[in-house]
Amino acid sequence: MSKASFDFDLIVIGAGYGGFDAAKHASEHGLKVAIVESREMGGTCVNRGCVPSKALLAASGKVRELADSAHLSSFGIHAAPVRFERQKIADHASNLVATIRNNLTKTLERSGVKIIKGQGRIEGVQKVGVREINGIDRFLTAKDVIIASGSDPFVPPGIQTDGRTVFTSDQAIDLEWLPRWIAIIGSGYIGLEFADIYTALGCEVTMIEALDRVMPTFDLDITKLAKRKLIDSRDVDCRAGVLASKIVPGCPVKIELSDVKSRDIVDEMEVDAVLVATGRVPTTQDLNLQSLSIETNKGFIPVDENMRVLINGDKIPHLWAVGDVTGKLMLAHTAAAQGTIAVDNILGNTRSIDYRSIPAATFTHPEISSVGLSESEAKDLASKDGFELGIVRSYFKANSKALAELEADGLMKLLFRKDSGEVLGAHIYGLHAADLIQEVANSISRRQTVLELVNEVHTHPTLSEVIEMAYKQAVIQMKSNSGK
Ligand SMILES: Cc1cc2nc3c(=O)[nH]c(=O)nc-3n(C[C@H](O)[C@H](O)[C@H](O)COP(=O)(O)OP(=O)(O)OC[C@H]3O[C@@H](n4cnc5c(N)ncnc54)[C@H](O)[C@@H]3O)c2cc1C
């Protein structure tokens, strides 16, 4: 097919952050682009994820702060008992969603992207089928196709949801009511963020985690410190190493807990509500991937580092996938980065993704963040490549700004190569950890060493000096190691 005979240069399936960035970037570079979206523009992040959850965290965080009379009285401040209106907090989140969705849609329209509302699917090489909202089914051709169909909440077998008493984050972001006692299944970042919201608003939380410790995906030292504040000091009870094997919605909600190994029932609970936060699954079931014999990995689409879709390791020409559907670091900024990288490759500018420099954050109060390798990954790399791993810890309690805020509970752990000083990873818990991590992410992206970074001047007094202290300690460790 000649270029002129295609309907579009690029068709993107899915208008979440991955699809949005890809479509905008392509259109700005002169390509004729269509984006197909079956639900709301903006995908999970804008409608059911980052945006509304951060709005709820912002509002509930203020309630927590104003209700913490012990903390306030340390400053000599005595506030009246705090009152809040649940519906207005919920409205703050939904208004923000509407504003951002509107802005994003207008941006695409202004960039000249054709928005098609309907369900997209692959119909062979360079062919896309679309079932439009009005029921009309049509076929479109494009020189290149990007799949950006995202992900949906995973609900394990045995758990029934009704959207009202047993629900996922898709409904939790509506904050329709505040249960007196809520069980949260899963202690990953979504479970932790909602535990932060619910406890700030006066709910009692029980966290149920199948793995043998809560917060299993976080660094061990960070978990130890963060757990004290985020879980132990709040109205949160934890059950680790047990499976919520059966949940029946109702009033009350009935939960059956089983031993992870034997599957024997070990306990039963009755609560007012359950939030199921047990991870996410790729949205690939209606994409007709079999038309190109694409074999997924548990639903995730295999891609190379340039975002080309692979079959048995071979690249499929003109087909790309980006975002959660690829299963790599399922975050909005990963999806966006993958989207622009796919388009740059389509434009002939070879680019690949560097997952090591992509940061992740949990927006609890205080926040948790990380970038690069975990300690165990760094240890494995050290033994494989034959270098000594350096680890330093820098504490917020030695930081003037944190002390001035009376928020000195925090830690940064820095992982680096003792031979070259290259920064391999960082894990932070403390005030504004989500903002702080970016500095380290940029250093990792440039593969910089602590020897280069140690001379960078940091503003005083700021939390960024926690990072400066880590770099200084790392250099001291390198020098004492080499006997200098
Ligand atoms: C509660 C929660 C909080 C989160 N907080 C953060 C955060 O703070 N920071 C962060 O970085 N990430 C966060 N995330 C993750 C983030 O939302 C996702 O990583 C991101 O949305 C992935 O973008 P995507 O473009 O890959 O997919 P999605 O945003 O899921 O978008 C995919 C789109 O494709 C559409 N689609 C699917 N199939 C078809 C089809 N066949 N035809 C047409 N359209 C289709 C869907 O309707 C959807 O709109 C959060 C997620 C949740 C659930």
The ligand as an ORCA input file, in Angstrom:
! r2SCAN-3c Opt
* xyz 0 1
  C      -5.843      4.638     41.819
  C      -4.682      4.820     40.881
  C      -3.738      5.792     41.163
  C      -2.663      5.987     40.302
  N      -1.751      6.941     40.611
  C      -0.701      7.153     39.783
  C       0.234      8.188     40.059
  O       0.118      8.905     41.052
  N       1.255      8.367     39.191
  C       1.414      7.585     38.083
  O       2.375      7.784     37.333
  N       0.540      6.590     37.802
  C      -0.518      6.369     38.610
  N      -1.421      5.389     38.312
  C      -1.178      4.536     37.113
  C      -1.610      5.248     35.841
  O      -2.956      5.626     35.947
  C      -1.406      4.334     34.638
  O      -0.091      3.853     34.637
  C      -1.667      5.065     33.336
  O      -2.993      5.536     33.301
  C      -1.404      4.158     32.133
  O      -1.679      4.860     30.971
  P      -2.039      4.082     29.619
  O      -2.142      5.131     28.575
  O      -1.107      2.976     29.400
  O      -3.457      3.392     29.875
  P      -4.835      3.915     30.420
  O      -4.704      5.177     31.155
  O      -5.463      2.762     31.114
  O      -5.637      4.277     29.093
  C      -6.005      3.319     28.173
  C      -7.221      3.802     27.421
  O      -7.479      2.911     26.342
  C      -8.878      2.746     26.209
  N      -9.111      1.483     25.508
  C      -8.825      0.225     25.920
  N      -9.134     -0.674     24.956
  C      -9.623      0.046     23.914
  C     -10.110     -0.301     22.637
  N     -10.128     -1.566     22.226
  N     -10.554      0.683     21.827
  C     -10.535      1.984     22.236
  N     -10.091      2.369     23.435
  C      -9.628      1.411     24.257
  C      -9.370      2.744     27.648
  O     -10.736      3.075     27.699
  C      -8.476      3.811     28.282
  O      -9.075      5.086     28.205
  C      -2.531      5.183     39.130
  C      -3.476      4.207     38.851
  C      -4.541      4.028     39.704
  C      -5.562      2.971     39.365
*
